[in-house]
């Protein structure tokens, strides 16, 4: 089993060109995969819906109010996660992604653990997230990490809302 200590999670340094390129590459893969899973596959980032292209074109503006985490495994960008403050007491996880070539190496777990530590540091009471109902592996991971299903705050079909008390 891969060693969890080989995963390094850092906060995205917006001034670092490598961090920016790595985050945009991970985010691009996330959006392309999600669109394919929704039944609307696109051939390239240029064909993504505008709201996602904006994130890729200018992630610093799109996520300027958020905390972005990047996980590295053996020096390679392996995953990302965005933490959005919904209120001073509630955070939301968005854009959790692990590069498929790095799955099974505790990337997502490490990102979720760091998000939880962040929530503790800022005195949040809860972390929430939404996940597509067909992402059974992700749902299992969230449950294992302490998230439970809750009533939906989403108006989009097929999304499951989950929360974890800090």
Phi and psi in degrees as a GROMACS rama.xvg file:
@    title "Ramachandran Plot"
@    xaxis  label "Phi"
@    yaxis  label "Psi"
@TYPE xy
-59.7817  147.954  UNK-2
-82.8811  122.968  UNK-3
-61.8319  -27.0993  UNK-4
-68.7728  -14.2516  UNK-5
-80.8077  -2.39436  UNK-6
-97.3376  125.405  UNK-7
-113.268  123.286  UNK-8
-110.403  127.098  UNK-9
-130.783  159.073  UNK-10
-76.8399  138.489  UNK-11
-59.132  125.958  UNK-12
-95.5395  105.08  UNK-13
-64.4946  -19.6091  UNK-14
-87.2051  -6.30633  UNK-15
-96.0931  117.669  UNK-16
-60.9767  -38.208  UNK-17
-64.2946  -45.45  UNK-18
-59.1709  -43.8213  UNK-19
-61.8382  -48.7843  UNK-20
-62.3131  -42.0674  UNK-21
-65.2304  -43.6405  UNK-22
-64.3302  -44.5814  UNK-23
-62.9441  -40.0302  UNK-24
-63.8165  -45.0575  UNK-25
-64.8523  -44.0664  UNK-26
-64.2651  -38.4476  UNK-27
-61.1322  -48.2649  UNK-28
-60.5979  -41.0948  UNK-29
-58.3642  -50.4998  UNK-30
-67.2601  -40.8678  UNK-31
-61.9299  -43.9882  UNK-32
-65.8956  -42.6565  UNK-33
-63.1961  -43.8934  UNK-34
-62.5695  -39.7465  UNK-35
-62.5212  -43.0825  UNK-36
-66.2304  -29.4592  UNK-37
-76.275  -6.94509  UNK-38
89.6675  14.81  UNK-39
-127.676  57.7464  UNK-40
-62.2434  145.16  UNK-41
-125.914  152.836  UNK-42
-79.72  -24.4593  UNK-43
-155.345  169.909  UNK-44
-60.6127  -31.4656  UNK-45
-63.5679  -20.9001  UNK-46
-96.9328  0.265768  UNK-47
-68.1197  157.352  UNK-48
-55.8918  148.714  UNK-49
-51.6566  -42.4839  UNK-50
-60.9467  -28.1941  UNK-51
-85.8362  -36.0107  UNK-52
-60.836  -35.5864  UNK-53
-61.1049  -42.7287  UNK-54
-60.333  -40.79  UNK-55
-74.024  -36.3077  UNK-56
-71.154  -40.5929  UNK-57
-140.422  72.1001  UNK-58
-63.2521  -28.6389  UNK-59
-63.7902  -40.073  UNK-60
-74.9142  -44.3279  UNK-61
-60.8886  -36.0075  UNK-62
-118.345  21.9729  UNK-63
-60.7791  -28.6859  UNK-64
-91.6347  -2.85358  UNK-65
-107.09  168.068  UNK-66
-103.671  123.396  UNK-67
-110.111  127.544  UNK-68
-109.029  140.941  UNK-69
-122.887  130.506  UNK-70
-102.496  136.911  UNK-71
-120.696  140.57  UNK-72
-126.369  120.953  UNK-73
52.4558  39.3534  UNK-74
83.7653  -6.11587  UNK-75
-102.112  139.825  UNK-76
-62.7601  120.569  UNK-77
-119.333  -15.8234  UNK-78
-172.765  165.703  UNK-79
-146.876  164.557  UNK-80
-158.885  139.801  UNK-81
-113.888  132.906  UNK-82
-112.127  120.1  UNK-83
-110.915  134.793  UNK-84
-82.7822  114.274  UNK-85
-83.7051  -31.3274  UNK-86
-161.328  173.159  UNK-87
-60.7644  -23.7136  UNK-88
-100.786  -11.5415  UNK-89
-132.932  128.355  UNK-90
-109.068  157.418  UNK-91
-128.179  135.481  UNK-92
-92.6564  132.855  UNK-93
-136.22  157.827  UNK-94
57.3299  33.6191  UNK-95
-69.845  123.73  UNK-96
-146.52  137.361  UNK-97
-120.742  127.568  UNK-98
-55.3649  128.152  UNK-99
-53.6253  -31.4215  UNK-100
-73.0749  -8.96179  UNK-101
-113.844  5.64429  UNK-102
-67.9109  151.371  UNK-103
86.1914  10.3057  UNK-104
-119.499  21.8655  UNK-105
68.9321  23.4724  UNK-106
-65.2819  -56.1886  UNK-107
-62.9453  -40.6656  UNK-108
-61.3976  -42.7718  UNK-109
-63.3913  -40.6813  UNK-110
-64.9504  -43.7616  UNK-111
-64.4239  -39.667  UNK-112
-61.7105  -43.2593  UNK-113
-67.2182  -36.2948  UNK-114
-62.7463  -39.9283  UNK-115
-64.7659  -43.5648  UNK-116
-60.9715  -39.4227  UNK-117
-61.026  -43.988  UNK-118
-61.0465  -39.8071  UNK-119
-63.8246  -45.3732  UNK-120
-60.4261  -35.6301  UNK-121
-96.4182  10.1806  UNK-122
60.0299  34.3788  UNK-123
-71.4916  152.745  UNK-124
-93.8297  -25.685  UNK-125
-155.779  157.602  UNK-126
-122.193  132.769  UNK-127
-119.741  161.85  UNK-128
-159.085  162.428  UNK-129
-126.26  148.035  UNK-130
-143.808  141.863  UNK-131
-64.8632  136.827  UNK-132
-61.2124  -21.8355  UNK-133
-82.5988  -6.65449  UNK-134
-88.8903  68.675  UNK-135
-59.1947  -40.362  UNK-136
-63.8011  -42.4681  UNK-137
-64.7327  -42.9825  UNK-138
-60.9599  -42.451  UNK-139
-62.4027  -41.9689  UNK-140
-62.5352  -44.8683  UNK-141
-61.3303  -43.7195  UNK-142
-61.2552  -43.9507  UNK-143
-61.3766  -30.8027  UNK-144
-86.0371  3.96643  UNK-145
101.756  5.0982  UNK-146
-83.4565  145.323  UNK-147
-127.768  151.045  UNK-148
-67.4665  146.76  UNK-149
-141.781  172.688  UNK-150
-62.2346  147.495  UNK-151
-77.5054  139.119  UNK-152
-106.464  1.6177  UNK-153
-97.0081  147.445  UNK-154
-103.766  3.67753  UNK-155
-91.3667  135.509  UNK-156
-64.4857  153.798  UNK-157
72.9169  12.5573  UNK-158
-102.795  133.94  UNK-159
-103.632  131.813  UNK-160
-101.257  137.571  UNK-161
-134.751  155.977  UNK-162
-142.599  150.343  UNK-163
-131.981  127.063  UNK-164
-74.4355  139.87  UNK-165
